[in-house]
């Protein structure tokens, strides 16, 4: 049997996913390209389907050791000057409040190491697809009462649920199963009372082309 027709193993998919994650962190792949390749990765059945996904990427990242060191120190992995400037404005935390109303964060914004979200008869949406995370792992501390919180992350970001739900619930939609020990992580903590918290992964919004 030709090599490209051999069935791919879970370990081989994990290695490809890691190379794609490295390429995203280094700026070799845009968020949209990374999402498309991840989707193809999880649909692939043979080695021949995996090879094209990483054919134009280096086998090993030249900055791999440096990035691991930055991660151990809790430093962000910032790949553009704009993102570095945004990260430099970090205050350490942000408070978002929605009482009988709504609040949202979307587009290019800084996700502080700790974000406190208070919801009472309202709703909050946090869209991280084009955001800059101040560090590799950030915490979203919640107090959701008779309301809702929606968190949207790009593919490749892990969401960990550490909330306590009382007559309510938190749904991570399998965003907690992201492959890779160094994946960027959003950790949700706090309490959800008569409300709901939902985290989901989505591809970046496609920019409209001008004629």
N, C-alpha and C positions, 0 to 999 in steps of 0.2 A: 504493500500500500504506500502511495506517495505521502510524504510528510504533511503536505497541506490538507490531506483528507483525513488525518488522524483527529479523533475527537479531543477537544480541549478539556483540560482538567480545571478544577476550582483553583488550584495553586497557580496555574498559568494565567487564569483570568485575574487573580490577585496581583500578579507581577505586572500585567498590562495596566491594571487600574492604578497601581502605584506610579508607573512611568507617566501616565496621563496626569495624575495629580501633581507630580513634580513639574511637568511642562506647564500646567496652569499656574502654579506658584511662581515660575520663572518668567512668565509672560510669553512663552512660546505658543501657547494656545489661548484664544479668547474664551470667555465663559460659554458662549454659544457653541463654539467648536468642541470644547470639553464635554458639554452636555450631550452633543450629538454622538461623539465617540463613545461615551459611557453607555448610551442607549444601544449603540451597535454592539458594544462589548457584551452586554448582558443578553443579547439576542444571538450572539455567535455560538456555533456548535463545534466548529473545526478550527484547527490551527491556521488554515488558509484564510479564515475570516478574521483572525486576530492580527495577523502580520501587517495588513495594510493600516491598521489603527495606529501603529507606532513606527512605521517605515521611515517617516521623515523626522523622527525624534532621536536624540542621543540615547545610547544604551544606559548610560549612567549620567546623572547630573553633576556637572563640574562644581556646583556650589552646594552639593548635598551635605557635606560635613559642616560647612558654615551654617546652613539653614538649621540643621539639627542642634547646633550650639546655640543659635538664637532662640530656638524653641525651648531648650532647657532653661534659658534665662528668662523666659516669659516675654521675649521681645517679638514684635510683629514682623511678619515677612512681607515687606512692602516692595512692590516691583516697579513703581513709577514715581516721578518727582511729585506729581499732584497728590498721590496717596501719602507720600512721606510728609508733605506739608500739612495735610489734614490730620495725620496721626500726631504731629507735633503739637496740635492744639488740645490734646486730650486733657480733661479735667479729672479723670478717674471714675466719674459716675454721671448719670443723667437721670432725672426724674420725669416720667411721663404720666400724666393724670387725665382720666376721662370720667367725668361725673355727669350723668344724664346727657352724654354727648359722645363725641368721637375724637380720636387723635391718630396720627399716622406718621411714620418715618419711611421715606422711600427716596429713590434716586441715589445721588452721591452723598453719603452722610457717614459720620464716624460712630461706630458702635463702641461705646466706652467699655472698660473692663467690667463695670457693673451698671446695669440699667434697671432702675426701679419702676415697675409699671403698676399703677393703682387704677382699678376699673370699678365703678359703681353705676349700675344701670346704664352702661355705655359700651363702647367697643374701641379697641386699639389694634392697628395693623403695623407690623414691623416688617418691611421688605428689605432683605439684606443682599439682594442679587447684585446690586451695584455699589454696595456699601464697603467701607474699609473697616476691618476689625482692628481695634487698638492692640490686641494681643491674640495669641493663638487660641486661647480659650476665654470666652466671655460669659458672664452670668446675667441672666434676666430674672430678677427677683419680682415675683408677682403677688398681687392681692386682687383677685378677680371675684367680685361679688355681684351676682345678677347681671352678668355681662359676658363679654367674650374678648379673647386675645388671639390674633392670627399672626404667625411668624412664617415668613417665606424665605427660604434659603436657596442658594444655587446648588446644583448637584455637586456632591463632593464634600459638603459641610455636614458634620454630624450634629444632631440635636439630642441631648440627654435629658430625660424627664426625671426630676427629683421633687415634683410637686406633691402636695397632699390634696386630694379631691374629696369634698363633702357635698353630696347631692350634685355633683358635677363631674367633669372628666377632662383628661388631657390625651390627645391623640397625636402621636408623632409621625404617623403614616410611614413607618419604617425608616425614617431619617436617622434613627439611632443605630442602624446596621451598616453605616458607611464603612467601606474597607479602608484600612490604613491607620496605623497607630498615631501618626502625626497629623491626621486630618484636622482642619480648623473645627472647633467645637463650640456650640452654644448650649449652655447648661441652664435649664429652666428650674427655678426653685420657688417656694412659696405655697400659697393656698388658693384653691379654686372652690368657691362656695356658691352653689346654685348658678353655675356658669360653665363656660367651656373654653379650653385652650387647644388650639390646633397648630401644629407645625407641619409644613410640607415643602418639598423641593420642586422647584420649577426652573425651566431654562430662562435665560435672560430675554427680555422683550426685544423683538426685532425692531431695529431702527428703520423708519420709513425712508425710502430713497426718493430723492428729488428728481423730477424729470429734467 
